[in-house]
Amino acid sequence: MRIPFVRSAVAPALLLSALAGCEGLLNDGDEAQRQHFAAASARWNAANIDSYTFTLGLACECGTAEELRDVIITVENGVVVSREYEEDEEGSTAPESIFGPYDTVEELFDVVAESIRIDADLLNVAYHPTYGVPVLLQVDPSSSVADDYLILQVLDFTPTPAT
């Protein structure tokens, strides 16, 4: 299911309704957050996947609407080899300054781990049931700070043979 990214108060409500059908967290509390995170991390490590592709949707106050279009990311042997806009006939590269912090599964886990560590005011995460990949993530580190939210959506995660 693709979640439309809306820059308004509607976005959190859309995300929460989408999370209802996924394995993961809905403000379960610190201990449950840690348990779900540990289980998902274990699934990811057990899968031993070094090469994969996925589509990343991002909503934040970190770029323009034009820059925040969905991006197809390809990782080979743990290294990002391409980061291209999904709906761009020219295959233009998405900016590393915006997507770089989220372009590997390990970095997605880092975002979740840091959000748990700082006890974010809002943290909702859904994990892929087989691979453990964080597939839907909503973070608001501090509800008293405007525009510090982050919403990530991972679509079409596919392990690929290393080249």
Rosetta silent file (secondary structure, phi, psi, omega in degrees, C-alpha in Angstrom):
SEQUENCE: MRIPFVRSAVAPALLLSALAGCEGLLNDGDEAQRQHFAAASARWNAANIDSYTFTLGLACECGTAEELRDVIITVENGVVVSREYEEDEEGSTAPESIFGPYDTVEELFDVVAESIRIDADLLNVAYHPTYGVPVLLQVDPSSSVADDYLILQVLDFTPTPAT
SCORE:     score description
SCORE:     0.000 S_00000001
   1 L     0.000  128.729  178.299    0.000    0.000    0.000 S_00000001
   2 L   -93.902  126.906  179.764    1.440    3.404   -0.976 S_00000001
   3 L   -93.908  123.675  176.855    0.800    6.175    1.541 S_00000001
   4 L   -69.696  135.199  178.604    0.325    9.604   -0.017 S_00000001
   5 L   -91.865  119.434 -177.504    2.641   12.133    1.546 S_00000001
   6 L  -121.700  127.254  179.708    0.734   15.238    2.504 S_00000001
   7 L   -84.718   75.297  179.207    2.456   18.208    4.125 S_00000001
   8 L  -164.669 -175.093  177.951   -0.213   18.913    6.699 S_00000001
   9 L   -69.440  -12.419 -179.515   -1.766   17.639    9.857 S_00000001
  10 H   -72.794  -31.130 -175.178   -3.473   14.949    7.750 S_00000001
  11 H   -54.821  -48.602  178.702   -0.219   13.046    7.133 S_00000001
  12 H   -59.404  -38.270  179.493    0.074   11.560   10.646 S_00000001
  13 H   -65.878  -40.298  177.569   -3.537   10.354   10.519 S_00000001
  14 H   -63.043  -42.759 -179.788   -2.966    8.715    7.121 S_00000001
  15 H   -64.395  -44.148 -179.637    0.139    6.995    8.396 S_00000001
  16 H   -61.046  -39.500  178.634   -1.555    5.692   11.523 S_00000001
  17 H   -67.510  -35.625  178.423   -4.364    4.155    9.508 S_00000001
  18 H   -69.721  -37.095 -179.282   -1.839    2.488    7.198 S_00000001
  19 H   -65.509  -22.979 -176.221    0.172    1.138   10.119 S_00000001
  20 L   -58.280  -27.854 -178.492   -2.853   -0.668   11.473 S_00000001
  21 L   -96.915    4.925 -175.912   -2.329   -3.470    8.917 S_00000001
  22 L  -111.677  155.220  173.122    1.436   -3.875    9.377 S_00000001
  23 L   -74.655  131.604  177.983    3.548   -5.692   11.894 S_00000001
  24 E   157.124 -145.614 -168.388    5.162   -3.124   14.105 S_00000001
  25 E  -119.923  144.944  170.331    4.588   -0.423   16.611 S_00000001
  26 E  -135.050   77.127 -177.059    1.933    2.104   17.388 S_00000001
  27 L    49.614   50.191 -176.056    3.385    3.998   20.318 S_00000001
  28 L   -72.501   -7.644 -174.497    3.699    0.709   22.199 S_00000001
  29 L    99.421  160.137 -172.340    5.940    2.143   24.895 S_00000001
  30 H   -57.268  -47.668 -176.752    9.659    1.995   25.312 S_00000001
  31 H   -65.907  -43.645  178.062   10.043   -1.686   26.131 S_00000001
  32 H   -63.627  -39.004  177.307    7.772   -2.837   23.312 S_00000001
  33 H   -57.581  -48.350 -178.887    9.617   -0.487   20.926 S_00000001
  34 H   -62.999  -40.676 -179.031   12.914   -2.098   21.891 S_00000001
  35 H   -65.866  -46.225  178.449   11.501   -5.634   21.557 S_00000001
  36 H   -63.228  -42.113  178.352   10.028   -5.040   18.107 S_00000001
  37 H   -60.757  -46.645 -179.213   13.228   -3.316   17.001 S_00000001
  38 H   -62.707  -42.013  179.616   15.377   -6.205   18.286 S_00000001
  39 H   -65.344  -43.144  179.718   13.183   -8.806   16.567 S_00000001
  40 H   -65.943  -42.122  178.034   13.231   -6.896   13.270 S_00000001
  41 H   -61.130  -40.342  178.972   17.011   -6.381   13.489 S_00000001
  42 H   -64.258  -41.885  177.162   17.460  -10.098   14.105 S_00000001
  43 H   -62.115  -43.182  179.862   15.360  -10.953   11.023 S_00000001
  44 H   -62.889  -46.915 -179.601   17.402   -8.516    8.922 S_00000001
  45 H   -64.457  -39.018  179.613   20.727   -9.903   10.172 S_00000001
  46 H   -66.911  -31.782 -179.986   19.584  -13.507    9.686 S_00000001
  47 H   -68.602  -24.865  176.156   18.528  -12.750    6.098 S_00000001
  48 L    50.505   52.088 -177.973   22.150  -11.727    5.359 S_00000001
  49 L  -100.965  120.199  178.418   21.156   -9.504    2.426 S_00000001
  50 L  -107.474  -17.044 -177.369   23.886   -7.247    1.037 S_00000001
  51 L  -128.915  130.396 -176.466   22.306   -6.381   -2.326 S_00000001
  52 E  -165.965  165.826  171.823   18.781   -5.064   -2.801 S_00000001
  53 E  -128.694  152.867  173.661   16.565   -2.432   -4.350 S_00000001
  54 E  -159.680  159.996  174.696   13.707   -0.481   -2.841 S_00000001
  55 E  -102.787  132.120 -178.099   11.617    2.584   -3.447 S_00000001
  56 E  -115.294  124.432  170.392   11.820    5.251   -0.761 S_00000001
  57 E  -104.182  138.937 -174.787    9.143    7.844   -0.085 S_00000001
  58 E  -136.052  132.887  173.012   10.150   10.666    2.217 S_00000001
  59 E  -129.240  124.542  179.208    8.171   13.446    3.872 S_00000001
  60 E  -169.824  176.380  174.789    9.952   16.062    5.939 S_00000001
  61 L   -94.646   41.384 -174.236   10.835   19.725    5.935 S_00000001
  62 L  -110.425    2.346  179.851   14.157   18.782    4.333 S_00000001
  63 L  -172.668  175.037  178.417   13.420   19.589    0.700 S_00000001
  64 L   -81.139  166.311  177.397   10.953   20.894   -1.834 S_00000001
  65 L   -58.295  -38.261  179.065    8.031   18.887   -3.168 S_00000001
  66 L   -63.806  -38.519 -179.445    9.988   18.424   -6.412 S_00000001
  67 L   -76.079  -26.844 -173.950   12.968   17.028   -4.495 S_00000001
  68 L   -93.780   30.241  173.557   10.876   14.746   -2.269 S_00000001
  69 L   -75.124  161.120  179.572    9.526   12.504   -5.015 S_00000001
  70 L   -59.649  142.863 -175.759    9.849    8.715   -4.619 S_00000001
  71 E  -125.482  135.939  173.689   13.367    7.411   -5.236 S_00000001
  72 E   -94.696  123.598 -176.948   14.522    3.961   -6.371 S_00000001
  73 E  -113.963  133.780  176.986   17.638    2.962   -4.471 S_00000001
  74 E  -119.253  126.861  179.006   19.968    0.148   -5.478 S_00000001
  75 E  -119.409  128.918  176.541   22.487   -1.264   -3.021 S_00000001
  76 E  -124.583  127.017 -178.828   25.125   -3.785   -4.100 S_00000001
  77 L    50.119   41.349  175.877   27.377   -5.498   -1.567 S_00000001
  78 L    80.614    2.201 -177.075   26.308   -2.959    1.053 S_00000001
  79 E  -116.863  132.932  176.950   27.155    0.088   -1.094 S_00000001
  80 E   -68.812  122.618  179.330   24.610    2.449   -2.670 S_00000001
  81 E  -107.989  -18.850  173.669   25.170    2.327   -6.435 S_00000001
  82 E  -156.655  151.058 -179.885   22.185    4.386   -7.557 S_00000001
  83 E  -145.980   87.774 -172.725   19.570    6.725   -6.144 S_00000001
  84 E  -118.995  145.009  176.707   17.223    7.758   -8.963 S_00000001
  85 E   -61.915  136.807 -176.102   13.821    9.382   -9.041 S_00000001
  86 L   -65.178  -46.243 -174.904   11.126    6.798   -9.774 S_00000001
  87 L  -106.548   56.108  179.981    9.066    8.840  -12.207 S_00000001
  88 L  -133.126  111.251 -176.611   11.832   10.553  -14.127 S_00000001
  89 L   -61.500  -27.014 -179.127   12.401    9.486  -17.720 S_00000001
  90 L   -83.879   -8.330 -179.435   15.948   10.853  -17.643 S_00000001
  91 L    64.989   42.992 -176.967   16.843    8.785  -14.579 S_00000001
  92 L   -71.919  145.534 -178.244   18.121   11.781  -12.666 S_00000001
  93 E   -75.811  132.388  175.786   19.961   11.194   -9.433 S_00000001
  94 L   -76.813  145.990 -175.229   18.188   12.168   -6.231 S_00000001
  95 L   -65.410  130.704  176.772   20.253   14.413   -3.955 S_00000001
  96 H   -63.938  -31.065 -178.855   22.423   12.629   -1.425 S_00000001
  97 H   -61.227  -28.138  179.447   21.984   15.575    0.923 S_00000001
  98 H   -96.951  -48.984 -172.449   18.303   14.649    1.287 S_00000001
  99 H   -94.738  -17.083 -177.349   18.156   10.878    0.704 S_00000001
 100 H   -54.074  -40.562 -179.609   21.675    9.836    1.740 S_00000001
 101 H   -69.155   -6.105 -174.801   20.864    9.407    5.433 S_00000001
 102 H  -131.132   19.706 -170.357   18.113    6.895    4.530 S_00000001
 103 L   -98.872   10.789  168.786   19.423    5.015    1.497 S_00000001
 104 L  -134.727  158.593  178.528   20.417    1.727    3.133 S_00000001
 105 H   -62.630  -38.472  179.238   18.510   -0.589    5.440 S_00000001
 106 H   -60.503  -39.322  178.230   21.202   -0.130    8.080 S_00000001
 107 H   -68.120  -34.260  175.752   20.614    3.634    8.012 S_00000001
 108 H   -64.206  -42.572  175.836   16.868    3.099    8.405 S_00000001
 109 H   -62.667  -36.903  178.044   17.579    0.977   11.481 S_00000001
 110 H   -61.098  -40.803  179.588   19.877    3.751   12.740 S_00000001
 111 H   -63.055  -43.438  179.014   17.012    6.264   12.517 S_00000001
 112 H   -65.025  -46.307 -178.785   14.746    3.959   14.515 S_00000001
 113 H   -60.012  -43.377  179.590   17.450    3.215   17.099 S_00000001
 114 H   -66.187  -37.907  178.556   18.202    6.911   17.584 S_00000001
 115 H   -65.075  -37.833  175.369   14.493    7.706   17.898 S_00000001
 116 H   -67.639  -44.207 -177.824   14.150    5.063   20.612 S_00000001
 117 H   -59.355  -42.930 -177.390   17.326    6.311   22.338 S_00000001
 118 L   -85.156   -1.257 -178.522   16.135    9.924   22.528 S_00000001
 119 L    57.578   57.956 -179.666   12.629    8.828   23.516 S_00000001
 120 L   -51.314  143.815  179.498   10.972   10.622   20.594 S_00000001
 121 L   -62.464  -31.596  176.534    7.596   12.126   21.418 S_00000001
 122 E  -138.336  125.812  176.378    6.094   10.141   18.532 S_00000001
 123 E  -143.994  113.663  175.170    7.518    6.982   17.015 S_00000001
 124 E  -123.220  127.779 -178.289    5.498    4.637   14.830 S_00000001
 125 E  -136.827  139.106  170.285    7.296    1.873   12.964 S_00000001
 126 E  -123.671  137.498 -176.718    6.167   -1.052   10.839 S_00000001
 127 E  -113.205  149.626  175.001    8.632   -3.764    9.835 S_00000001
 128 L   -63.349  129.693 -174.277    8.699   -6.154    6.879 S_00000001
 129 L   -65.909  -26.819 -179.160    7.444   -9.496    8.257 S_00000001
 130 L   -94.626  -49.695 -172.700   10.137  -11.564    6.489 S_00000001
 131 L   -95.530  -15.002  179.893   13.212   -9.346    6.256 S_00000001
 132 L    81.942   -2.062 -178.041   12.653   -7.022    9.215 S_00000001
 133 L   -59.497  133.207  172.491   13.233   -3.894    7.120 S_00000001
 134 E   -65.033  112.762 -175.626   11.560   -0.780    8.571 S_00000001
 135 E  -101.512  -16.609  177.576    8.929   -0.215    5.864 S_00000001
 136 E  -147.726  127.255 -174.627    6.971    2.593    7.453 S_00000001
 137 E  -142.646  128.336  174.600    8.379    5.076    9.927 S_00000001
 138 E  -128.030  123.988 -177.801    6.927    8.196   11.498 S_00000001
 139 E  -133.113  132.181  167.933    9.078   10.155   13.939 S_00000001
 140 E  -129.704   99.407 -175.742    8.503   13.424   15.739 S_00000001
 141 L   -57.789  -40.255 -178.323   11.462   13.863   18.081 S_00000001
 142 L  -144.441  117.083 -178.931    9.871   16.741   19.977 S_00000001
 143 L   -67.243  -14.090  178.904    6.258   17.805   19.745 S_00000001
 144 L   -87.824   -5.487  178.386    7.296   21.261   20.975 S_00000001
 145 L  -107.799  125.497 -179.562    9.523   21.828   17.926 S_00000001
 146 L   -74.583  143.146  170.100    7.776   22.706   14.672 S_00000001
 147 L    62.727   30.236  175.641    8.656   20.877   11.465 S_00000001
 148 L  -105.688   13.787 -178.890   11.064   18.299   12.896 S_00000001
 149 L   -74.714  161.133  175.947    8.940   15.315   11.838 S_00000001
 150 E  -145.162  129.334  174.693   10.111   12.593    9.475 S_00000001
 151 E  -125.857  125.569  178.149    7.979   10.082    7.580 S_00000001
 152 E  -122.312  142.147  174.356    9.628    7.318    5.553 S_00000001
 153 E  -134.795  125.844  177.449    7.982    4.641    3.462 S_00000001
 154 E  -103.781  121.986  179.531    9.865    1.716    1.908 S_00000001
 155 E  -118.891  152.944  171.296    8.106    0.112   -1.035 S_00000001
 156 E    55.485   39.380  176.678    9.012   -2.786   -3.293 S_00000001
 157 E   -65.054  124.774 -177.795   11.937   -4.028   -1.198 S_00000001
 158 E  -138.548  116.634  171.905   13.602   -6.746   -3.276 S_00000001
 159 E   -63.324  143.755 -179.300   16.794   -8.646   -2.494 S_00000001
 160 L  -130.686  153.470  175.687   18.970   -8.916   -5.612 S_00000001
 161 L   -68.314  140.527  176.860   21.946  -11.072   -6.544 S_00000001
 162 L   -67.156  144.354  179.136   25.259   -9.268   -6.080 S_00000001
 163 L  -102.244    0.000    0.000   26.994   -8.346   -9.331 S_00000001
